[in-house]
Amino acid sequence: MADSPNCDLKSLSPLQLFERVTEQGEKVRALKAGKAPKDEIDAAVRMLLSLKLSYKTTTGQDYQAGLPPRDLILINNGTAKEEDEDFVDPWTVQTSNAKGVDYDKLIVRFGSSKINTDLINRIERAIGQKPHRFLRRGIFFSHRDMDQILDAYENKKSFYLYTGRGPSSQAMHVGHLIPFIFTKWLQEVFDVPLVIQLTDDEKYLWKDLTTEKAYEYARENAKDIIACGFDINKTFIFSDLDYLGTSTGFYKNIVKVQKHVTFNQVKGIFGFTDSDCIGKISFPAIQAAPSFSSSFPQIFNGKENIQCLIPCAIDQDPYFRMTRDVAPRIGQPKPALLHSVFFPALQGAQTKMSASDPNSSIFLTDTPKQIKTKINKHAFSGGRDTIEEHRKYGGNCDVDVSFMYLTFFLEDDDRLEQLKQAYTSGELLTGELKKVLIETLQPLIAAHQERRKQVTDEMVKQFMTPRKLAFEF
């Protein structure tokens, strides 16, 4: 976008305005450092002041370097509205809507870009095959700089994938599979390295766990991740508690991020308070570090210019907005992101899945009988109160959890559409829709359990050993 005071700033989101101010500030500093002509510097300063004024008018906040606009308040014509808005941060997701979080509003609030048909078609052209169902169905719905990743790929330049898991329990549930299913597909179609961060340090800091228990959970979760079918020659899985002490590259990047983010900034981004332990306050730098290829010298041969693509749920975006702000100041490329929707609890999209509540989701350790019982007993229904009413008025797929789960796990698009039409018309009853979900999940989870049985402790050790992967850099 041209640096002109006449450009239409009203169409920009608060975060886009923030990024424009940041970029213009960097331009002014570069012009001054390069001793550019005075009139050129003055014009750039005028543009910076204009951008800062637009930012304050839109957000009601003064621009502060490195401190993006608050995510949890939606600004509408200068008026803050909180009571009816969804609450989303890396630890809490709350909504009063039975359909779940309003993702279109979340895109505006976070300042990301919607994954539209044009982008999906471009991905299809690049990889030469049908896009994953998660893209076709809007499960991955938002992005940052995916166009740049495709530019690099089309120009034969490599990138790498980074995703993660916070190991807070020994057993993972089906919702935890979503980023790994999609990441595995991305790795296969683009043929790129993958790093998977197990944030056992985070869980120690936030949960009532010992470091030993957190690390044990990390290794157990690694088995479930490996059972998704990742290629050991192209994938590095690491525990923060383990890897941080062995990699100077990783720690150097953590320190660089820490130096460029203030306490006020992390308070603004993450909501930390003065009573939070300093471990929590410094943790975002640890989640940021894998975004930079120099954190893995054994994989990238010390190169610092390999761009990173991060598939994750959108609640993790605050970490990477902070990372993207810091990256240029420490000489690193900004990571790109692909955001997924949230996986609903069995009791409905308004509730949150919990590892401490075995009935809130289907766990990867559940038996076929447990899967059937949970779905029949706990899956929130979009059906009517009586069969007669259901036949007459039909069911509501927007709030029906069984249909939501099928959207994630049923591969056949035509079959999914048939089920939607039949349920909406009243032809298909809630019990029949639940039966379809049971018959979809039982073999899927049984197959996962069989693969997991084949994952040995030695295999976990191999995946988690820092080493060169099957790529040349």
N, C-alpha and C positions, 0 to 999 in steps of 0.2 A: 504494500500500500504506500502510495507516495506521501512524502513528508510535506503536506500542505495544510495550512490552517483551515482551508475550505473543505477538507475531506469530511465525509459524513460520520462524525463520531457518535451520533445518537444511536446508530445501529449496533454499536459494539457492546458486548457484555462487560460487567465490571472487571472480570479477570482479563478479558482482551484489552481493555483500557489500561489495566495495570501493566500488562506485558508491553503495550505500546510506550508507556511512560518509561519503563525500564530500558527498552531498546533505544529510545531517544536520548536518555541520559547517558548510555554507553557511547552513543554517536557524538554527543557534545564533548565527552571526555577524550574521545579519540581525536576529534578535530583540534582540541586545545593541545593535546600531547604532540600532535603532528604539526603544530604551529600553522594552522590553516589561515587563510585570509580573514580579517576581522569581520567583514560583512557576512561571510559564510558561517562563522561561529555565531554571530548575532542572530541570524535567521534560524539556526538550529536551536538556540536558547529560547527564542520566541515560540517556536513550535513546542518545546518542552513545557514552557509555562502554560500554553494553551491546553496541552494534554493533561497537565496536572489539574487545571481548573475544571475540565470536563470530568475527570476522575472524581473530584470532590463533589461536583454537582450530582453525579450519578449515584455515588455510594454514600455520600454524607461523611466520608472519612478523608483526612489528609493523606496524600501518598507518602508511604514510608518504604524505603528500599528494602526488598527482601520480605516484606510483610503483605501478602496478598489480601484482598478484601475478605471479610469474614464470610465463611461458607454457609453458616446456619441461619442467616437472616436474608430474606429476599427483599430487595429494594424495588419498590414499584412507585414511580412518580415521586420519589423522595420520602415515601412512607414505609416504615419497617413493619412487616406483618409476620407474626410468629405463631399465633394460635392455631391456624389451619395448615401450617406448613409441615412438611416431612422433616424429620431430624436425622441427619446422616453424618457420622464421623467414623473413624477406623474401628471404633469399639461398640457403637450403638447405632441401630437402625430402628426408627419409630415412624409409624404412619397411622393415621386414623381411617384410611381408605381401605375397604375390603379388597379392592383390586391391587393394592400394593402401592409402592412409591410412584409418584408422578415423575417418570424419567425425562420427559420433555422439559419440565421445570428444572430438574436437576442438571441437565445439560446447560441451561441458561445460567443457573447459579454457579456451577463450577467452571463455566467458560470453555467447555470442550466442544467438539464438533460431532454432529449426528452421523452415524454410518448410513449413508443413503444408497440408493440403487446404483448411482454412478460409481461409487467406490466399490461396491460389491462386484459390479460388472468388471471393473478394472482388475480386481483381485483374480477374478475368474480368467481373464485374458492372460494375466501374468503367470498363473500356475497351470493353465491349460486343462482345468477340470472344474467340476461343479463345486461351488463354495460349501463349506461345512454348514450343517443345519443350524448351528448356533448363529451364523451370519444370516442365513436365509430367513430365519424366524425372529430376528431382532433380539436374540438373547445377548449377543455382543452388539451393543447399540450405539456406542460412543467411542471417539478416538481423539488422540492428539498426534499429529504429524505422521499418520499412516501413509499419506501421499509421499512423504520423504523416504520412507522405507521402500515403497514400491519403485520410486525413482532410482534408489540405490540398487535394488534387485535387478531392474531392467537394464542398468548400466554395468552389470556384472560385479557390483561391489557387495561385499558381505556385510551382514549384520548378525546379531545374536539375540537369543530370547532369554528373558529372566522372569521367573515367577516364584512364588513361595507359599509357605504354609506355616501357620503358627500352631505348634503342637501342644494343644491344651488338654488332650485326652489320648488314651491309647487307641480307641476306636474312632475312625473317621465315618462320616455319614455321606449319603449320596450327593448332597450339595457340595461337599468338598471336592468331589470328582470333576466338577464343571471346568475350572481353569486348567486342570491337567489333561482332560479329554481334548480340549481345544488347543492347548499348547502342544500336545503330541501331534495333532494334525498340522499345525503350523510348522513344526520342526520337519515333518515328513515332506510337505509340499514345497518348502523353501530350502530344505537341506542345510540347516544352520546349527551352530552350537547352542546348547541350552544350559543355563545354570539355575538351580533350584535352591533357594534359601530357606532353611528351617530355623525360624526365629525362636529357638528355645530360651535365649536370653530374655526376649520380650515377655514370654510367658512366666518366667521366674519373677520378673519385675512386677507384672500385673496380677498374677495369680498366687494362690497360697500353695506354692510348689517349691521343693528343694531343687537346686541345680541338677542334682543326680536324677531326680524324677523327670524334670524337663528334658534332659538329654535322652533318657530312656524313651520318653514319648516321641522324641524326634526320630530315633532309630526305628521305632515301631511304625510311625507314620511314613517313614522312608520306604518301608516294605510295601505299604499300600500304593505309594506313588510309583515304585518300580513295577508293581503288578499292573499298572496301566499300559505297560509295554514299551517304555522308553529304551532307546538304544544306548547301551553302556559305553559305546565308543564315541558317542556324540553328546553325552549328558554328564554333568557334574552336580551332585547333590552335596550340600554342605550344611553343617550345624554351626551357628554363630559361636557357640561356646567352644567348639572344637577348632574351627578354621581361623578365627580372628587371631589366635595366638601363634599361628604358623605362617601367616601371609603378611609380609611388610607392605606389599602393594595395596592390599585391602585396608590395612590400618592407616596408611598414609592418606588414602582418600577419605576415610572417616574423619581424620583430623582436619583435612582441608575443608570439608563441609562444616564441621563444628566451628571453625574459625570464622566462617562467613554467614552464620546464622546466630542471631542474638536470642537471649532468653525471652525478650518481648515478642519476637517473631514466632517462636514456637508456642508461646502462650496464645497468640492470636490465631495461629493455624490449628493447633490441636486442643486448645482449651485447658492447658496445664495451669495449675495454681501454685502458689508459693509453698504449699504443703506437700506437693508431689516430690518424690525422691529424685535426686539428680540423675539416676539411671534412666528414668522415664524421659526426662528432658533431653538427654543426649541420645536416646535410642533412635530417633528419626534419621540421624546421620548414618547409623548402621544399616538401616533399610535402604538408604539412598546409595550407599557405596557399590552394591552389585550392578548399578546402572552404568558403571564406567568400566571399560574393558581392562584398564590397568589394574583393577582389583584382582585379576586372574592372569598373572604373567605367564603361568605354565600353559594356559590355553592360547593366549593371544600374542605370545612372544614379546610382551612388554609394550605392544602398540596401544596408543591412547585414543585413536580416532575411529574405533569401530562402534557404530551406533547400536543402541540397544532398543528392543521392542518388548514391552511389558504387558502381557495379558493378565488382567486382574479384575476383581469386582470393584465397582466404582467407589466403594467406601474407602479404598486404599489410595484414592487419587490425591488427597492432601499431602501424603508423603512425597509424591512425585511432582506435584506443583512446586513444592519447596525445592526438590532436586533440580527441576528444570530452571528455576530461578538462579540457583547457585552455579550450575554447570558452566555457563560461559565465563564466570569469574574465576574458575579454577582451570580453565583451558580444556574443558571436556564438552563433547556433543550432548545436546539435550536428549534424554530418552523419549521414545515414542510410546504411546499407550493404546491398548484396546480394552474398553470397559464392558463388563458384563452386568446384567441385572442381578438382583438378589434371588437366591433360591428360597422359595417359601416354606415355612413350617407346615406340618400336616394340618395343624389347627387353623391355618389360613394365613394370608399374606400380611395380616396386621400383627401376627405374633412372630417371635424370634425362636429359631432353633437353638437348642441348648444341649451340650454334651451331657449335662447332669439330668436331663429329662429324656429318658429313652423313648417316650411316645411322641416327641416333637419331630422326629424324622425317621427315615429308614437308614439304619446303620449298616456298614459293610460287613458286620459280623452277624447280622440277623439271619435266622433260618427261614426257609420258605413259609413255614407256618406263622412265624412272627411277622413276616412281611404282609401276609394275607390278613392277619388279625389287626395289625396297625392301620392298614388302609381301610378296611371295612369299618373299624371302630372309630378312628380318629380323623380320617381325611375329610376336611371341610367340604361340604356339598353345595353346589350351586343349583340343586334341584328344588322342586316345590315340596310343600308339606304333605301332599297326598298324591297318589298315582294319577287320580283324575285331574287334579290341577296341573300336574307335570305334563300329562298328555295334551292338555288344552293350551297351556302357556309356554311350555318348554323350559329348559334349564339355562343357567347363566354360566357360560364358559369363562367369563372374565374373573369370576371369584371361585370357581370350582378347582380345588387343589389337584384332584386326579387328572383333570385336563391339563392344568399347568405342568404337572410332572411329565405327562405324555409329550408336551411340547419340547421338553428337554431331552427325553430318552427314546421316543418313537422315531425311527429314521425315515419312514415312508411319509412323504408330504401328502400324497393323495389319501392315504388311510387316515391321517390326522384331520384333513379337511372333511372327510366323510363323517368321522366321529363328531366333529364340531357341528356339522349340519344336522345330524341325527339327534344330538343332545339338545341343540337349540330349538328344534322343531317339536321336541317331546317324544319323538319316536324311540330314542334311547333313554333308558332309565338310569338313575344314579348308580344303582347296584351293578348294572351292566357295564357302565363306564369304569367303575372301580375294578371290575373283573378284568377288563382290558389292561389296566395299569398293573394289576397283580401279575398277569401273564407276561407283561413286558419286563418288569423288574426282577421277578424270581430268577429267570435264566441269566440275566445280566449280572446279578450279584453272585449267583452260584459260580459263574465263570470267573469272576474276579477273585472269589475265594480260592478257587482251584489254582489260579496263577499265583496268588499270594503264598500258597503252600510251597511253591517251588522256589520262593525267594529265601535264600539262606543268609545267615549272618555274614558269611564270607562275601556274598554278592553285595550286600549292603556296604561292607568295607571297601569293596572295589569301586562302587559308585561314589563313595565319599572320600576317596583318596585323591588329593590334588595331583593332576597329571595332564599330559598333553592329550588332546582329543584328536579325532580323525579329520583334522582340518589344518591347512597350512596358512600361516599369517606372517 
